[in-house]
Amino acid sequence: MSGGSAWTGAAVAAVTVGYALFSRRLSTTPVSAPMVFTGFGVLIGPVGLDVLDLGRDAGPVLTLIEAALALLLFTDAMTVRSRDLRTDGFLPLRLLVIGLPLSIAAGWLLAVPLFPGLTMWEFALLGAVLAPTDAALGKTAASSPRVPVLVRHGLNVESGLNDGLVLPFFLLFLAAVPGTLASEEGADGVFWRALIVSTAVGLVLGWAGGRLLVLARARDWATGEWQQVVVLAVAFCAYGVATGVDGSGFIATWMGGFAFGAALHKGRPAKGRPDGERPADLAEYVGGLLGTLSFLVFGAVLLGPVLEHLNWRTLTYAVLSLTVVRMLPVALALIGTGMRLPTLAYIGWFGPRGLASVTLGLLLVEDHVPGVAVLGPVIAVTIGLSILLHGMSAPYFAGLYGNWYDAVEADTPGLREARGTADASPRHHAGTRRLR
């Protein structure tokens, strides 16, 4: 290991130890793990101590962040049940089917007057990169018992699925940008390899891995610890095979998670093992830890350098992305549901941008998108603002919204927000939540 890499590893380890020692005390404050790690990232990056730099540490940086997203895509998908999108699932279904495409379109259109010189497809890429949400950045908003079950459930399911749903948009937009590596294969090639082949790889390997784990559990062949390792191995196997055939490892892991979960849920409980044991726990912890460390990398290599060269166009788009681009599509998606204005405002505000946007932003650099010098700072500032504003506001707004809900529910029989009965336990980026 080179001297630079050794210092980088030591700095990351030191920050992790420091946060871990005070994690319980910080968990009672509005200060979240992404906020702390992003701040320390800025400190150890090129604008601070210059311990971590994308120019010399690009390989490990990309590997860390891609591994984190791959694991979280897999575990998010494998925990989805069909009941999540039935009955009370109208909320996440509308947010995903209507709200997500509208958010991409709004982000696309609002970028046009602010950034002259970019192409239409680069505007589209910006909209796609900043469309997925990350519930871990506003943990309290989607987990507080003060918030109605229906709303908590909707925010968690939406956040767990929209990062996977945005991938096809991102890949097709990327293939349409002249001069990128993806454009050399063309939209047809990307559609075939990244969408069709990768989906098939994920479904086959995920289903096979799930069925084999069911068999091992039913016959008591595998210990509980190694059952959890299986989840990690299947996720990375799907990613590796898809990447090896020039497909999308992220789409393969996402689809693999669905297939793995479906196969696992059809199996019989393991002999002599408690029903509450979840094979995905280890993968969620590892994915959550890697995801948290990714925010440190984000602060060092993306956000820190950008802060020295802020301009009004970048800041204006970041604010619009966190407000208009999210809130207007949410309001349109929920027309006719009977939900009150405070609920629309609450759901609209809590659409934080996190790990998926970081990863897709780095892929723009890796794929040599011509406009990345403009797109990169916009993406970094938007995520940085989201980490700060959503993290700080989550406890306050959850309490404020909870007070409104308690008052209205007592006087309004049949209130739409009160009808939710689905399980609303936190699901998205569970490991990151536990590490908070």
Secondary structure, DSSP 4 states (H G I P E B T S, - for coil): --HHHHHHHHHHHHHHHHHHHTHHHHTTSS--HHHHHHHHHHHHSTTTT----HHHHHHHHHHHHHHHHHHHHHHHHHT--GGGGSGGGHHHHHIIIIIHHHHHHHHHHHHHHHSTT--HHHHHHHHHHT----GGGGGGGGT-TTS-HHHHHHHHHHHHHHHHHHHHHHHHHHHHSTTSHHHHHHHHHHIIIIIIIHHHHHHHHHHHHHHHHHHHHHTT-S-HHHHHHHHHHHHHHHHHHHHHTTS-HHHHHHHHHHHHHHHHHHSPPPTT--TT--TTHHHHHHHHHHHHHHHHHHIIIIIHHHHTT--HHHHHHHHHHHTHHHHHHHHHHTTTS---HHHHHHHHH-----HHHHHHHHHHHHTT-TTHHHHHHHHHHHHHHHHHHHHHHHHHHHHHHHHHHHHHHHH-TT-GGGG--S-----TTHHHHHT-
